[in-house]
Amino acid sequence: MTNDSDDVPGRDEILDLLEDGIAEAHEKVTSGRVYNPENEKVRIQWIRALAYASGQYRQLIKDKELEEIHERIEALEEREGVDR
């Protein structure tokens, strides 16, 4: 599936952005020391962002894989002359 608009990123672009965001959130979560409660609140926010981005990434990968399976099935059906 291609994207007609340059303003709206496609799935692969979104996956790339999520990968970058996940890496950044992971770095924020795992680095540094907690010196005060405010820093801990920020770390918890990064953990939540990491969890959310990871879930979105997983869902997009799942959608992409399902789309690829669907395309493969259609190609096989066409090759075998199966009518739907």
ABEGO torsion letter per residue (X at the ends): XBBABAABBBAAAAAAAAAAAAAAAAAAAABEBBABAAAAAAAAAAAAAAAAAAAAAAAAAAAAAAAAAAAAAAAAAAAAGBBX
